Amino acid sequence: MNLAKTMRIADYATARVKADADDAQLEFEDAKEAAAKEVTFDDVLEELTELPETRKIAVMSQISTDGRHFAFRLEAVFTDAIEKIAKRRAWAEITKARGG
């Protein structure tokens, strides 16, 4: 096998691996988006019980000092909780579909 042919094979294999990774990422993002639509308020509240104590204190400390910043932090923890739940559910769905 000559060098040019080896390089073409390597380029093809690299492109194939990248395409597979891109496809897997798109599949995960689609599954995550679908899962996020199914997250309920109660799911978020349950997830927030796992929030580190320091983050809870940081959010609550803003109530009396800066209401707008409190709202911003509260939105951030809710958004983070939804994202975490959606990722977990998407991963579970994908691995289940693949027999894992």
C-alpha positions in Angstrom: 0.0 0.0 0.0 1.4 3.4 -0.9 1.4 6.5 1.2 -1.3 8.3 -0.9 -3.7 5.5 -0.5 -3.0 5.2 3.2 -3.6 8.9 3.6 -6.9 8.7 1.7 -8.0 5.8 4.0 -7.0 7.7 7.1 -8.9 10.8 5.8 -12.0 8.8 5.1 -11.9 7.1 8.5 -11.4 10.4 10.3 -14.3 12.0 8.4 -16.5 9.0 9.2 -15.7 9.1 12.9 -16.4 12.9 12.9 -19.7 12.3 11.0 -20.7 9.6 13.5 -19.9 11.9 16.5 -21.8 14.8 14.9 -24.8 12.5 14.3 -24.7 11.3 17.9 -24.5 14.8 19.2 -27.5 15.8 17.1 -29.4 12.8 18.3 -28.6 13.7 21.9 -29.6 17.4 21.5 -32.9 16.4 19.9 -33.6 13.9 22.7 -32.7 16.5 25.3 -35.0 19.1 23.7 -37.9 16.7 23.7 -37.2 15.7 27.3 -37.0 19.3 28.4 -40.6 19.8 27.1 -41.8 17.1 29.5 -40.1 18.4 32.6 -42.7 19.5 35.2 -42.6 22.1 38.0 -42.5 19.2 40.5 -39.6 17.7 38.7 -37.7 20.9 39.0 -38.5 21.3 42.7 -37.3 17.8 43.3 -34.1 18.5 41.5 -33.6 21.7 43.5 -33.5 19.6 46.7 -30.1 18.4 45.4 -28.8 21.9 45.0 -25.6 22.5 47.1 -26.3 24.4 50.3 -23.9 27.2 49.3 -25.9 27.8 46.1 -29.2 27.9 48.1 -27.7 30.4 50.5 -26.4 32.5 47.6 -29.8 32.6 46.0 -31.7 33.3 49.2 -29.3 36.1 50.3 -30.4 38.2 47.3 -34.1 38.4 48.5 -33.6 41.3 50.8 -30.7 43.0 49.1 -31.5 42.9 45.4 -34.9 41.6 44.2 -33.9 41.7 40.5 -30.7 39.7 41.1 -32.7 37.3 43.2 -35.1 36.7 40.2 -32.1 36.3 38.0 -30.5 33.7 40.3 -33.8 31.9 40.8 -34.3 31.7 37.0 -30.7 30.4 36.6 -31.2 27.6 39.2 -34.5 26.6 37.5 -33.0 26.6 34.1 -30.0 24.6 35.3 -32.4 22.1 36.9 -34.4 21.7 33.7 -31.2 21.2 31.7 -29.9 18.6 34.2 -33.2 16.6 34.2 -33.4 16.8 30.4 -29.9 15.6 29.9 -30.4 12.7 32.3 -33.7 11.7 30.6 -32.2 12.1 27.1 -29.3 9.9 27.9 -31.6 7.3 29.4 -33.8 7.3 26.3 -30.9 7.0 23.9 -29.2 4.2 25.9 -32.5 2.4 26.2 -33.1 2.6 22.4 -29.7 1.1 21.8 -30.3 -1.7 24.2 -28.0 -0.4 26.9 
